[in-house]
């Protein structure tokens, strides 16, 4: 009985270690995609109008629920602002993940939106100070 308990304890510990290892690996894949999207958002914000910022601010609450259909709209929107999919996927590793995984594209777009809206929040704060 004690041996079975030890075996079970070892299995649980091994399982916990495996889960932690896989989570770390997943995070190491996600971080570059998030960073690339966010940085692109910071860079492309300068090409957006006041109306664009307001529109994207309204979309912000929906960003957590982005899916492949919403991405089609967002990619088209980005392309009208001079930001092609090829430009978005400038990093080779990031480009591979964006090409293969829908989740990666969703994360990239959510991060892009975060970057753009970070700039917008700074602009709004500055406008309030100047008023």
C-alpha positions as CSV (number, residue, x, y, z in Angstrom):
1,X,0.0,0.0,0.0
2,X,2.8,2.4,0.9
3,X,4.6,1.6,-2.4
4,X,1.4,2.4,-4.4
5,X,1.2,5.8,-2.5
6,X,4.8,6.6,-3.3
7,X,4.3,5.7,-7.0
8,X,1.2,7.9,-7.1
9,X,3.1,10.8,-5.4
10,X,5.9,10.4,-7.9
11,X,3.5,10.4,-10.8
12,X,1.8,13.6,-9.5
13,X,5.2,15.3,-9.0
14,X,6.3,14.2,-12.5
15,X,3.0,15.5,-13.9
16,X,3.3,18.8,-12.1
17,X,6.9,19.2,-13.4
18,X,5.7,18.4,-17.0
19,X,2.9,20.9,-16.8
20,X,5.2,23.6,-15.5
21,X,7.8,22.9,-18.2
22,X,5.2,23.0,-21.0
23,X,3.8,26.3,-19.6
24,X,7.3,27.8,-19.7
25,X,7.8,26.6,-23.2
26,X,4.4,28.0,-24.3
27,X,5.2,31.4,-22.7
28,X,8.6,31.5,-24.5
29,X,6.6,31.1,-27.7
30,X,4.0,33.7,-26.8
31,X,6.3,36.4,-25.6
32,X,7.9,37.3,-29.0
33,X,4.5,37.4,-30.7
34,X,3.0,39.6,-28.0
35,X,6.1,41.9,-28.1
36,X,6.1,42.1,-31.9
37,X,2.4,43.0,-32.0
38,X,2.7,45.6,-29.3
39,X,5.8,47.2,-30.9
40,X,4.0,47.3,-34.2
41,X,1.1,49.0,-32.5
42,X,3.4,51.7,-31.1
43,X,4.9,52.3,-34.5
44,X,1.7,52.3,-36.5
45,X,-0.1,54.6,-34.1
46,X,1.4,57.6,-35.8
47,X,-0.5,56.8,-39.0
48,X,-3.9,56.7,-37.3
49,X,-6.4,59.5,-37.1
50,X,-8.4,60.7,-34.2
51,X,-11.4,58.9,-35.6
52,X,-9.3,55.7,-35.9
53,X,-8.2,55.9,-32.2
54,X,-11.8,56.5,-31.1
55,X,-13.0,53.5,-33.1
56,X,-10.2,51.2,-31.7
57,X,-11.0,52.4,-28.2
58,X,-14.6,51.3,-28.7
59,X,-13.3,47.9,-29.9
60,X,-11.0,47.5,-26.9
61,X,-13.5,45.6,-24.7
62,X,-14.1,43.1,-27.6
63,X,-10.4,42.4,-28.1
64,X,-10.4,39.6,-25.5
65,X,-13.0,37.7,-27.7
66,X,-11.2,38.1,-31.0
67,X,-11.4,35.1,-33.3
68,X,-10.5,34.3,-36.8
69,X,-13.5,36.2,-38.2
70,X,-12.6,39.3,-36.3
71,X,-9.1,39.0,-37.5
72,X,-10.1,39.2,-41.2
73,X,-11.7,42.6,-40.4
74,X,-8.7,43.8,-38.4
75,X,-6.1,42.7,-41.0
76,X,-8.1,44.5,-43.7
77,X,-8.2,47.6,-41.5
78,X,-4.4,47.4,-40.9
79,X,-3.8,47.1,-44.7
80,X,-5.8,50.3,-45.3
81,X,-3.4,51.9,-42.9
82,X,-0.4,50.8,-44.9
83,X,0.5,47.8,-42.7
84,X,0.5,44.6,-44.7
85,X,0.5,41.1,-43.2
86,X,4.1,40.7,-44.4
87,X,5.1,43.9,-42.6
88,X,3.4,42.6,-39.4
89,X,5.3,39.4,-39.6
90,X,8.8,40.8,-39.9
91,X,10.4,38.4,-37.4
92,X,11.1,35.0,-39.0
93,X,10.1,33.0,-35.9
94,X,7.1,35.1,-35.3
95,X,6.1,34.9,-39.0
96,X,6.1,31.1,-38.8
97,X,3.9,31.1,-35.7
98,X,1.5,33.6,-37.3
99,X,1.3,31.5,-40.4
100,X,0.6,28.3,-38.6
101,X,-1.5,29.1,-35.5
102,X,-4.7,31.1,-35.4
103,X,-4.2,31.7,-31.7
104,X,-0.9,33.4,-32.5
105,X,-2.6,35.7,-35.0
106,X,-5.2,36.6,-32.4
107,X,-2.6,37.3,-29.8
108,X,-0.6,39.4,-32.3
109,X,-3.6,41.5,-33.1
110,X,-4.6,41.9,-29.5
111,X,-1.1,43.1,-28.7
112,X,-1.1,45.4,-31.7
113,X,-4.3,47.0,-30.3
114,X,-2.7,47.3,-26.9
115,X,0.2,49.1,-28.4
116,X,-2.0,51.5,-30.4
117,X,-4.2,52.2,-27.4
118,X,-1.2,52.8,-25.1
119,X,-0.2,55.6,-27.4
120,X,-3.8,56.9,-27.5
121,X,-4.0,56.9,-23.7
122,X,-0.8,58.9,-23.6
123,X,-2.2,61.4,-26.1
124,X,-5.4,61.8,-24.2
125,X,-3.5,62.4,-21.0
126,X,-1.4,65.0,-22.6
127,X,-4.5,66.7,-24.1
128,X,-6.0,66.9,-20.6
129,X,-2.8,68.4,-19.2
130,X,-2.7,71.0,-21.9
131,X,-6.4,72.0,-21.5
